[in-house]
Amino acid sequence: MPPDAPVLALTTGEPAGIGPELVLQLMTEEELPGRIVAIGDPRLLAERAATLGLEVALRALAPGEAVPPTRPGVLPVWPVALRRPSHPGKLDVANAGYVLETLDMAIDACHRGQADGMVTAPLHKGVILDAGHAGFRGHTEYLRDACGIEEVVMMLATDSALHARVPDWQGSSALRVALATTHLPLREVADAITATRLERILLILHAGLARWFGIATPRIAVCGLNPHAGEGGHLGREELEVISPCLAQLRREGLALDGPLPADTLFTPRHLAAIDAVLAMYHDQGLAVLKYAGFGRAANVTLGLPFVRTSVDHGTALDLAGHGVADIGSLRIAVALAADMARRGAAAS
C-alpha cells in the first residue's frame, strides 16, 4: 500500500445491525484501497468477531491517532463506548447517542485532516428518533447540519459507474442517480421543489461530478415531478413553472442538462447511454430503479460536503445480524469509491 493511501474512517453504524460485522469482514480481505480505521466500541467488535468466527485483531488507537498502513486481519479502532451492551437484532434506544457520537468523531477527524474521508455503515433512524433526537432524518441531513451547509446532494452509484463516465447502457447496470429531495413524506415533495433548491442541487451535482469523478463536462438528465413530465401542464404545472425555467437558466450558464423528462422513459438504455447522472425529484422515483439495477453493488455518496462521505446502499438488516450471512458487496464498493474520490479531490486541490 502506498504511504499516501487515503485514510478512511468507517463508522460501524447501529450496533444491533450488520454494520459491525461488515466492517470486520472487510478487514479479512487481502487488498483494500486505503488506510482503514473503524469508529466504534472495541468490545462490541471483539464480541461480534468471536460470534462469527472472524480472525480479526483489534488495535485500539487514541482518538485521531495516525492510522497505520492496512494489514489483512488487523482493524485499527478509534474507540467510542456503547451506552449499554448490544445484542444482534435487538435495538436499544440507550445506544442512539453512541451511534451519533461515532458520526461526530468521523466528522471531526475529516475536518482536522486526520481522515481523508468517511464511510458509514447503516444506522436505524427509528431508534434514534425514539431516543428523543427529534427531527433526525438520516445520515445525509445530519452531516449537512453538522457542517453548517445549506444544501447537500444524495447520489447513489452502481459498481460499474464509480469511475469517470458511465459506459454505454447495453444491459449493464451502470447508473448514477441524485435526488432533489431526500427523506420527505411524499405529500411534502411538490412544495419542496423550488427553483432556488433545484439550482443549488444541480450546481452541487455538476461540481461534484467534475471534482470527485473526473468528468470535466458532466451531462445530467433531469426527471419531471409528475407523470409524463406534467403532460404539458395537464398533469401538473411544476415542470412548466419551476423545473423548465430553472434548467433553461442553468443551460445559459453552461451546464449540460436534459429535461425535464418523464421518469418512466428516462430510465431506459437509449436515454441513459449519453448521460453521466440522473437527477430524480424524490427518493423512490430514482432509488427504486437504481436498486433494481444494482442493489448490493452500489454506494451512496454525499456531494457538497467539505470532505468525502460514502455509505452502503442498504439498511441495518436486523434479521441478518449475528448470522454471518450479510453481503459485504456494498461496503466494499463504498470504501473503493471513497478512496477514489479522496485521490481525485487531492489531485484537484
C-alpha positions as CSV (number, residue, x, y, z in Angstrom):
1,M,0.0,0.0,0.0
2,P,1.5,3.4,-0.9
3,P,2.4,5.7,2.0
4,D,0.0,8.3,0.8
5,A,-3.0,6.0,0.6
6,P,-6.1,7.9,1.9
7,V,-7.2,7.4,5.4
8,L,-10.9,6.3,5.6
9,A,-12.9,6.5,8.9
10,L,-15.6,3.8,8.9
11,T,-18.4,4.3,11.4
12,T,-19.8,0.9,12.5
13,G,-23.4,2.1,12.5
14,E,-26.3,0.6,14.5
15,P,-24.6,-1.8,16.9
16,A,-27.5,-4.3,16.8
17,G,-27.4,-4.4,13.0
18,I,-25.0,-5.8,10.4
19,G,-22.6,-2.8,10.3
20,P,-20.1,-4.0,12.8
21,E,-19.7,-7.4,11.2
22,L,-19.5,-5.9,7.7
23,V,-16.5,-3.8,8.9
24,L,-14.9,-6.9,10.4
25,Q,-15.4,-8.9,7.2
26,L,-13.9,-6.1,5.2
27,M,-10.7,-6.4,7.2
28,T,-10.2,-10.1,6.3
29,E,-9.8,-9.1,2.6
30,E,-6.3,-9.1,1.1
31,E,-6.4,-5.8,-0.8
32,L,-8.0,-2.6,0.4
33,P,-7.7,0.8,-1.3
34,G,-6.9,2.9,1.7
35,R,-5.8,3.0,5.4
36,I,-8.9,1.9,7.3
37,V,-9.9,2.9,10.8
38,A,-13.2,1.9,12.4
39,I,-15.0,4.1,14.8
40,G,-17.0,2.1,17.4
41,D,-16.8,0.1,20.6
42,P,-13.8,-2.4,20.5
43,R,-15.6,-4.7,22.9
44,L,-18.6,-4.9,20.6
45,L,-16.4,-5.6,17.6
46,A,-14.5,-8.3,19.5
47,E,-17.7,-10.0,20.6
48,R,-19.1,-9.9,17.1
49,A,-15.8,-11.3,15.6
50,A,-15.9,-14.1,18.1
51,T,-19.6,-14.9,17.4
52,L,-18.9,-15.1,13.7
53,G,-15.5,-16.8,13.9
54,L,-13.7,-14.0,12.2
55,E,-10.0,-13.8,12.9
56,V,-9.5,-10.0,13.1
57,A,-7.2,-8.5,15.7
58,L,-8.3,-5.1,17.0
59,R,-5.8,-2.3,17.6
60,A,-7.2,0.5,19.7
61,L,-5.8,3.9,18.9
62,A,-6.2,7.2,20.7
63,P,-8.9,9.4,19.1
64,G,-7.4,11.0,16.0
65,E,-4.2,9.0,16.3
66,A,-2.4,8.4,13.0
67,V,-3.7,5.3,11.2
68,P,-1.1,2.7,10.2
69,P,-1.0,1.0,6.8
70,T,-3.8,-1.5,6.5
71,R,-2.9,-5.2,7.0
72,P,-5.4,-8.0,6.4
73,G,-6.8,-9.3,9.7
74,V,-5.9,-6.2,11.7
75,L,-8.5,-3.5,12.4
76,P,-7.4,-0.1,13.9
77,V,-10.2,1.4,16.0
78,W,-10.9,4.9,17.3
79,P,-12.9,3.9,20.3
80,V,-16.4,5.1,21.3
81,A,-18.1,3.3,24.2
82,L,-21.5,1.7,23.9
83,R,-24.0,3.1,26.4
84,R,-25.3,-0.4,27.1
85,P,-24.2,-3.9,25.8
86,S,-25.7,-4.6,22.4
87,H,-27.0,-7.9,21.0
88,P,-27.5,-8.7,17.3
89,G,-31.0,-7.9,16.1
90,K,-32.1,-6.2,19.4
91,L,-32.4,-2.4,19.2
92,D,-31.8,-0.4,22.3
93,V,-32.6,3.4,22.5
94,A,-29.8,3.8,25.0
95,N,-27.3,3.3,22.2
96,A,-28.7,6.0,19.9
97,G,-26.3,8.6,21.4
98,Y,-23.5,6.1,20.7
99,V,-24.3,6.0,17.0
100,L,-24.4,9.8,16.7
101,E,-21.1,10.0,18.7
102,T,-19.4,7.8,16.1
103,L,-20.6,10.1,13.4
104,D,-19.4,13.2,15.2
105,M,-15.9,11.6,15.7
106,A,-15.7,10.9,11.9
107,I,-16.8,14.4,11.0
108,D,-14.3,15.9,13.4
109,A,-11.5,13.7,12.0
110,C,-12.3,14.8,8.5
111,H,-12.3,18.5,9.5
112,R,-9.0,18.1,11.3
113,G,-7.3,16.3,8.4
114,Q,-6.9,13.1,10.4
115,A,-9.1,11.3,7.8
116,D,-9.4,11.9,4.1
117,G,-13.0,10.7,4.0
118,M,-15.6,8.8,6.0
119,V,-17.6,5.7,5.1
120,T,-20.8,5.0,7.1
121,A,-22.4,1.6,8.0
122,P,-26.2,1.8,8.3
123,L,-27.9,3.3,11.2
124,H,-31.5,2.9,12.4
125,K,-33.5,6.1,12.1
126,G,-36.4,4.9,14.1
127,V,-34.4,4.1,17.3
128,I,-32.6,7.5,17.1
129,L,-36.0,9.2,16.9
130,D,-37.4,7.1,19.7
131,A,-34.4,8.1,21.8
132,G,-35.6,11.7,21.7
133,H,-33.5,13.1,18.8
134,A,-36.4,14.8,17.2
135,G,-36.1,15.8,13.6
136,F,-33.4,13.3,12.8
137,R,-33.9,12.3,9.1
138,G,-30.8,10.4,8.3
139,H,-27.0,10.5,7.7
140,T,-27.3,12.9,4.8
141,E,-29.2,15.6,6.7
142,Y,-27.2,15.1,9.9
143,L,-23.9,15.6,8.0
144,R,-25.3,18.7,6.3
145,D,-26.3,20.3,9.6
146,A,-23.1,19.3,11.4
147,C,-21.1,21.0,8.7
148,G,-23.3,24.1,8.7
149,I,-24.1,23.7,5.0
150,E,-27.4,24.9,3.4
151,E,-27.6,22.1,0.8
152,V,-26.0,18.7,0.0
153,V,-26.9,16.2,-2.6
154,M,-27.5,12.4,-2.1
155,M,-26.3,10.4,-5.1
156,L,-26.1,6.6,-5.5
157,A,-23.9,4.9,-8.0
158,T,-23.7,1.3,-9.1
159,D,-20.4,-0.5,-9.1
160,S,-19.7,-0.1,-12.8
161,A,-20.4,3.7,-12.6
162,L,-17.9,4.6,-10.0
163,H,-15.1,5.9,-12.3
164,A,-15.3,8.7,-14.9
165,R,-18.1,8.4,-17.5
166,V,-20.9,5.8,-17.3
167,P,-20.3,3.3,-20.1
168,D,-23.0,2.8,-22.8
169,W,-26.0,1.1,-21.4
170,Q,-26.2,-2.3,-23.2
171,G,-27.8,-4.4,-20.5
172,S,-25.2,-3.2,-17.9
173,S,-26.1,-1.8,-14.5
174,A,-24.0,1.4,-14.7
175,L,-26.1,4.2,-13.2
176,R,-25.7,7.3,-11.1
177,V,-28.9,8.8,-9.5
178,A,-29.0,12.0,-7.4
179,L,-32.0,13.3,-5.6
180,A,-33.6,16.7,-5.5
181,T,-35.4,15.8,-2.2
182,T,-34.4,13.0,0.2
183,H,-36.3,11.8,3.2
184,L,-39.6,13.7,2.9
185,P,-43.1,12.5,3.1
186,L,-44.5,12.3,-0.5
187,R,-47.1,15.0,0.2
188,E,-44.4,17.5,1.0
189,V,-42.3,16.9,-2.1
190,A,-44.0,19.2,-4.6
191,D,-43.7,22.2,-2.2
192,A,-40.0,21.4,-1.7
193,I,-39.3,21.6,-5.5
194,T,-38.4,25.2,-5.9
195,A,-36.3,27.0,-8.5
196,T,-33.8,28.0,-5.7
197,R,-33.5,24.5,-4.4
198,L,-33.1,22.9,-7.9
199,E,-30.5,25.4,-8.9
200,R,-28.4,24.7,-5.8
201,I,-28.8,20.9,-6.2
202,L,-27.8,21.0,-9.9
203,L,-24.8,23.2,-9.3
204,I,-23.6,20.9,-6.5
205,L,-24.1,17.8,-8.6
206,H,-22.3,19.4,-11.6
207,A,-19.4,20.4,-9.4
208,G,-19.3,17.1,-7.6
209,L,-19.2,15.0,-10.8
210,A,-16.3,17.2,-12.1
211,R,-14.2,17.2,-8.9
212,W,-14.8,13.8,-7.4
213,F,-15.5,11.7,-10.6
214,G,-13.2,13.4,-13.1
215,I,-15.9,14.3,-15.6
216,A,-15.0,17.7,-17.0
217,T,-18.3,18.5,-18.6
218,P,-21.0,16.3,-17.0
219,R,-24.3,15.8,-18.7
220,I,-27.2,15.5,-16.4
221,A,-30.7,14.2,-17.2
222,V,-33.5,15.7,-15.0
223,C,-36.7,13.9,-14.2
224,G,-40.1,15.6,-14.2
225,L,-42.0,15.6,-11.0
226,N,-45.4,14.5,-12.5
227,P,-46.4,11.6,-14.7
228,H,-45.4,12.3,-18.3
229,A,-43.4,15.3,-17.0
230,G,-46.7,17.1,-16.5
231,E,-48.2,16.3,-20.0
232,G,-47.9,20.0,-21.0
233,G,-49.5,21.2,-17.8
234,H,-52.5,18.8,-17.8
235,L,-51.0,16.6,-15.1
236,G,-49.3,19.3,-13.0
237,R,-47.6,22.6,-13.7
238,E,-44.3,22.2,-11.7
239,E,-42.4,21.3,-14.9
240,L,-43.7,24.4,-16.7
241,E,-43.4,26.9,-13.9
242,V,-40.4,25.7,-11.9
243,I,-38.3,22.9,-13.4
244,S,-38.0,24.0,-17.1
245,P,-37.2,27.7,-16.3
246,C,-34.5,26.6,-13.9
247,L,-32.9,24.3,-16.4
248,A,-33.1,27.0,-19.1
249,Q,-31.2,29.4,-16.8
250,L,-28.5,26.9,-15.9
251,R,-28.0,26.0,-19.6
252,R,-27.3,29.6,-20.3
253,E,-24.7,29.4,-17.6
254,G,-23.0,26.5,-19.3
255,L,-24.5,23.3,-17.7
256,A,-25.3,20.4,-19.9
257,L,-28.9,19.4,-18.9
258,D,-31.6,17.3,-20.5
259,G,-35.2,17.6,-19.3
260,P,-37.4,17.7,-17.6
261,L,-38.1,14.1,-18.9
262,P,-40.8,11.6,-17.9
263,A,-39.2,9.3,-15.3
264,D,-40.9,6.2,-16.7
265,T,-39.0,6.5,-20.0
266,L,-35.8,8.3,-18.9
267,F,-34.5,5.2,-17.1
268,T,-34.1,3.2,-20.3
269,P,-30.9,2.3,-22.2
270,R,-31.4,4.7,-25.0
271,H,-31.7,7.8,-22.8
272,L,-29.1,6.8,-20.2
273,A,-26.3,5.9,-22.7
274,A,-25.4,9.6,-23.3
275,I,-25.6,11.0,-19.8
276,D,-23.4,10.9,-16.6
277,A,-26.1,11.2,-14.0
278,V,-29.9,11.4,-13.4
279,L,-31.5,13.9,-11.1
280,A,-34.7,12.4,-9.7
281,M,-37.2,14.7,-7.9
282,Y,-37.9,12.4,-4.9
283,H,-36.4,9.4,-3.1
284,D,-38.3,6.4,-4.6
285,Q,-38.6,7.9,-8.1
286,G,-34.8,7.4,-8.5
287,L,-33.7,4.9,-6.0
288,A,-36.3,2.2,-6.8
289,V,-34.7,2.0,-10.3
290,L,-31.1,2.2,-9.1
291,K,-31.6,-0.6,-6.5
292,Y,-33.3,-2.8,-9.1
293,A,-30.3,-2.3,-11.3
294,G,-27.6,-2.8,-8.7
295,F,-28.8,-3.5,-5.1
296,G,-25.8,-4.6,-3.1
297,R,-23.5,-3.4,-5.8
298,A,-24.0,0.3,-5.3
299,A,-22.8,3.0,-2.9
300,N,-24.3,6.2,-1.6
301,V,-22.2,9.5,-1.8
302,T,-23.0,12.9,-0.3
303,L,-21.9,15.7,-2.6
304,G,-21.5,19.3,-1.3
305,L,-19.6,18.4,1.9
306,P,-16.1,19.7,2.5
307,F,-14.9,16.1,2.7
308,V,-15.6,12.7,1.2
309,R,-18.5,10.7,2.5
310,T,-19.9,7.4,1.1
311,S,-22.1,4.8,2.5
312,V,-23.7,1.4,1.8
313,D,-26.9,1.2,-0.2
314,H,-28.9,-0.9,2.4
315,G,-30.2,-0.8,5.9
316,T,-29.3,-2.4,9.2
317,A,-30.8,-5.8,8.3
318,L,-31.5,-6.7,12.0
319,D,-32.8,-10.1,11.0
320,L,-29.4,-11.0,9.5
321,A,-27.2,-9.6,12.2
322,G,-25.0,-12.1,14.0
323,H,-25.6,-14.9,11.5
324,G,-22.6,-14.2,9.2
325,V,-24.7,-14.1,6.1
326,A,-24.7,-10.3,5.4
327,D,-23.4,-9.4,1.9
328,I,-20.3,-7.2,2.1
329,G,-20.6,-6.0,-1.5
330,S,-21.9,-2.5,-0.9
331,L,-19.4,-1.7,1.8
332,R,-16.6,-2.9,-0.4
333,I,-17.8,-0.5,-3.1
334,A,-18.4,2.4,-0.7
335,V,-14.8,2.1,0.5
336,A,-13.4,1.8,-3.0
337,L,-15.4,4.9,-4.1
338,A,-14.3,6.9,-1.0
339,A,-10.7,6.1,-1.7
340,D,-11.0,7.0,-5.4
341,M,-12.9,10.3,-4.6
342,A,-10.2,11.2,-2.0
343,R,-7.5,10.8,-4.5
344,R,-9.3,12.8,-7.2
345,G,-10.1,15.5,-4.7
346,A,-6.5,15.8,-3.6
347,A,-5.4,16.0,-7.2
348,A,-7.9,18.7,-8.0
349,S,-6.9,20.9,-5.0
